[in-house]
Amino acid sequence: MNANLTVGALNYVQQYSEKSGSLRREVSRGPALPTEMRIAHQPYVDSATKKAGTRSVVRFDRYQALSDGTIAPVSAYVVVTRPTDTLVTGTEVLACFENLIGLLQEDDSGLDLADEIFVNQEQ
């Protein structure tokens, strides 16, 4: 993976990358209001199947000034658990993401439930 990544129109510059994970930061809104991207992986064993696998996390923290002047992150992250097996490929992971995108996407291809789920807390 490249050290610096462009996601949409935002350029994330790598701050560090080590065995425990990596951090990239984007500062187009100023250094006090960065958006950070973290990627990390760890081995796991599923408690039900007893199968080993890898747990991966991709997390975005967008720092926002609040009405009282403090700065706090708005965060979104996804956790992917993938059993270590030759029959588990990127196709299965992508299929799960396509379901999430279809739930949240606001155009004609999706249900546009982002506000309902995350703002209005509907279930």
C-alpha positions, 0 to 999 in steps of 0.5 A: 500500500502507498504511504500517502493515499488519496480518497475522493478529493482528500490527500491523506499523508502517512504519519506512521506505519508500524506492525500495530497499524498506520495513521494518515492525516488530511489537513485541508480544513486546517491543522486544528481540524484534521481528518485522520484515517487509521488502518490496523489488523490483528489475528483472532479466533472466532468464539463460535467456530474456533476458526482463526482469522484476521480482524481489520479496522479502517477508521476515519476521525473528522475533527469538528469545532463544536458550539462551545469552542471545543474540538471533537472527532466525528468518527466512522469505522468498519471492522472486517473479520475474515476467516483464514481459509482459501475459499474466503476472498475479497469477493466476500468482503466486497459483498458485505460492503456493497450491502452497507453502501446500498443501505446508506447511499442516497441516490436511486441505487440505495435506501438513503438511511444514513440520516435515519440510522446515525442522526435520528437513531432509528432502527 
